[in-house]
Amino acid sequence: MKRFILTVALGVCVASCSSSGEVTEGEVRTDGWNPFVAIVGSDSQIAMVATNSPLGKDRLVLVGDQVTSVESVDGYVLSAGWVPTTGFLVVTYSPELTSESADRVALVNPESGTANGITIDEAVASTWSRITVSQDGRFAYYSAQTPSALQLAHDIWRIDLETGSMENVTRSELGESLPILLSDDQLALIEYTPLSIEQSENGRIMVLDLESGERQRLTPEGQTVTFLDTTDTGDWIVYSAHPENRREERAIWFVPSDGSLPPQLLLEDGGFDAQLSGDDRHILVRRVGGPNDPTLLEWIEVPDTAPWID
């Protein structure tokens, strides 16, 4: 696999980019960065795709004892995910955001701030999103489309992080986003019908069998899902949702990943983009403010009634 090396020292110690897994309930320090997506690692460390000015580039930002932008990824960062085996981050980015832009992919070392580019064998373009990586650190899954495809639907793609080869995991008239692995052969994702740019009014959770291609729906009609995460075991899916066309009523729900029970309400005060901490006892949400207000991150404690809390 070809790699291009981009090196810059951040001067950030490991402790500022990772943690012991302990979470402090309440607002998370972001130092003025406005997060479009926040990504929680297995030790509850946080990375953001964020900007600090209306006309600024979307950067990869690490949250810890310090809040630090990774300058070695020179471009508009689009999606990111933690690699469980190394503690690195895999990111997609584009030097310029145009209709012809295709993703570049890099592995970022959060300790040193260096980025190692991966040459991929397909031209695809992603949007602000989370990347999920297999437990062995080999494969990354994310949502993307072919540049200039003039379509609103995104497919799920898989990158081999060792060879750079890519595979189109889903290909249909429907759109898919925010994939997350439940096991080596099952993927949970949000499926939507691409009616308009506002794709979020018909999102539903599907479990995809990677071998057979069969799908199982887990959420009901009339509920719009906007983000999902899983417990460490993959047995439960936690997700942000609201009644169709009533975003102000967003909440956090949970459902067993095997579909054996219907969804249940977890927290009425949902925020956006619910993600579990490494120990599954807290949920990180985004608080999106008004036109002149910043977007905030906040940790919320999971109620003791949640079935995975023992």
N, C-alpha and C positions, 0 to 999 in steps of 0.2 A: 504494500500500500504506500502510495506517495504521501508525504507530509510536507507542509511548509511551516516553518517555525517563526512565530512572532514572540519576541521576548521583551518584557518590561517588568521591572521590579516594583511591586506594590508597597513593600515595606510593612506588610501586615502579618502578624503572628498567627499561628494556627488557631489559637484560642479565639481570635476575633472573627473567624470564619466558620467555626464549628463550636460545638458545645458538648456538655456531658449528657444532653438530652433533657435537662431540666428546663421548664418553661415557667415564666412569670406571667400570671394573668394580667391582662390590660393592654394598653397601647404599646406598639413596637416602635422603637426609634427608627426613623427613616431619613432624618436630616434634610428635609425639603425635597427628597426625591418622590415623584408621583408614580406609583406602581401601576402598570397595566396588568401584570401577572406576577404573582409571588409563588415561589416553588419551595416546598418544605422537604428537607432531607430526612434520612432515617434517624439522625440524632437531633432532629428539630431545628437544624440550621436553616436559614432562609436566604434565598437568592431572589432578586427581583429583575424583571424587565421593566425599566423605568426611565423617566426623563425628569430633568430639573428645570426645564424652561419650555415655553410653548413651541418654540421653533428648534429645540435641541434634538439631537439624535437619541433614540431609544437605546439605553446602555444596559449591560449586565452589571448589577449592583449587588454586592455582598453585604449582609446585615449581621453584625456581631458586636463586639466591644467597640468597633468602629464601623462606619458605613462607608464603603469603598467602591468606586466605579472601576471596572476592569478595562483599562484603556488599551490593552493589547488586542481586543476584538474591535477593529476599526471599521465601523459601519453601523447600520441599524439592526440591533438585536431583535429577533422575532420570537424565538422560543428557546426554552432551556429546561434541563432536567439533571438530576443528580445521578451519578454512576455509583451504585452501592458498593462495588468492590474496591474502588480507589478513592472515593470522596471527591473526585473531580466533577466538573459539570460539562455536559455536552450542550452546545448552543448552535442554533442556526442564525445566520445574519446575512445582510445584503449591503454592499457598499453604497448603493443608491436604491431608493424605492421607486421603481418605475414598473410599467406593465410588462416589460421584458426582463425584469430582474429575476435571477435564480438564486437559490440559497447557496451559501457557503456553510460548511460545518467545521466546528473546532472543538477540541477538548481543552478545558481550562483548568489549570491547577490553582485552587483558591488560596493556597499558601504563598506561592511565588507570584501569581498573577500572569504566568506565561500561558500562551495559547498555542496548541499544536493543531494545525489545520489538517482535515481529512479530505482527500479528493474523492468525491462521490461520482457515480457513473450515470446519474440521471439529472436532468434540469427540472427542478420543482421549486415552487414558491410557497412558503408557509405564512401563517399569520401569528399574531400574539397568542401564545399558547404554552402548554406544558409538554415536555417530552418525558416519556416513561422508558426506563431502561431495565432490561432483564436482570435477574439476580446474579447471573454470572458475568455481567458487565459487557456482554458481546453485542446485543442488539438494542437499538433504540427505535421507538415507535412514536410517530407524530403525524399531525394533520397537515396536508399540503395539496397543491394542485399544479398542473402544468402552466407555466407562464403564458399569458395571452390566450388562455383557454376560453375566455369570455363565458365562463360558467361560474355559478355561485356555489356549487357543491365542491367540497374538499374530500379527498380520500385519505385513508390511513396508509402510511408508508413505513417500511422497516429498513433501517440502515444497519449494515454489518460494520461495526466500529473498528474491526480489524482489517477488513479488505476494502471498505468504501462502497461495496455493492449495495444496491437498493432493490426492494421488492414492493410492488403495489399490492398491499394486503387486501384492500377493498376497492371495488370498481363498480359503481352503479350510478343511477340517476339521483339517488339520495346522497346527502352529505353526511360525513362523519367527523367528529372532533373529539379532542381530549381523551385519547385512549389511555387505559391503564391496565396493566397485567394483573389478572387474578391468580394465574398459574402459568406454567410453561405453554399450555395449549388453550388458554382462555383469555379473552380481552374484553373488558367493559369499555363502552364508549357512548357518546351522545350522538344519536342519529337524528337528522332533521330533513325536512322537505324544503329545498331551496326556493322559497317563494319570492324572496327579496333580499336586499342587503341585510335587513333586520332578520337574521336567521333564528334568533333566540326564542321566537314565539311558538315554536313547535318541537322543541328538543325533548327527546325521550331516551331513557337508558336502555341499551341493548347489551346483552352478553353474546359475544361472538366466539364460536368454536373455530380455532385457527386451522384445524385439520379438515373438518367437514364443511365449514362455511355457514353452518346453521346459526340462526340468531334467535334469542329469546328476549322478549320485552319484559321489563321489570316495573315500569311506571305507568300510571293510568292516563287515559285520555283527559284533556283539560288541564294537565299539569305540565308546565314548561320547565325543563331542567337546564340549568346554565353552567353547572360545574359538578364534578364528582371526584371522590377519593375512596380509598378502601382501607380497612383495618390491616394491620400487619399480616394477619393470617389470610386475608383475601375473602373471609367468610361474610363480611358485611360491607355494604357500600353506603357511604355518607354523601349527601348531595345537596346543593343549593337549588331551590325551585320556587316558582310562584304560580298562582292560577293564571291561566292563559289571559294575556292582555291586562293583567293586574300586577305589575312589577312591584308596586308599593307593599304588597302582601307577601314578599319573599320570606322564606323560612328555610330551616335545615331539616332534612328528613333522613331516614335510613331504611334500608331494605336488605334482606339476605341475598347474597349473590347467586344462590341457586333458585331464587324465585319461590321458595316454599311458603313465604308469608307476604302479605301485602305491605306496602310502604307505611311507615309510622312517623309521626312528627317527633322531632328531637328538640328543636329550639324554635320558638316563634320569631325571635329577633335574629334574622338570618345573615344580614350583610351580603356580600358577594364572595364567590369562590371559596367555599368551605373546604379546608384541608386539615387532616388530622396531624397531630404531633407524633413524634417517634414512638411514644408509649401509648398512643391512642386515647389519652386522657384530656387533651385540649384540642380546640379547633381554631385555626387561623382564618380570619375573614378580612375582606377589604371593605372599608367604609368609604363610599364614593360621595364626596361633598358636592356643593353647588358649583356654579361657574367660577367663582373666585375662591373656593375652598379646596384645600388639598385632599387627596385620597389617603386614607390612613389604614394601617394594619393593626389588628387587635387579636389577642389570644382570648378565647372564651373556654371556660371549663365545661367538659362534657358531663351531663347529669349522671348521677349514680344509677339511674334506671336504665341506662344504655346496656344492652345485653352483653357487650364485650367487656364491660367493667366488672372485675371480680374482686 
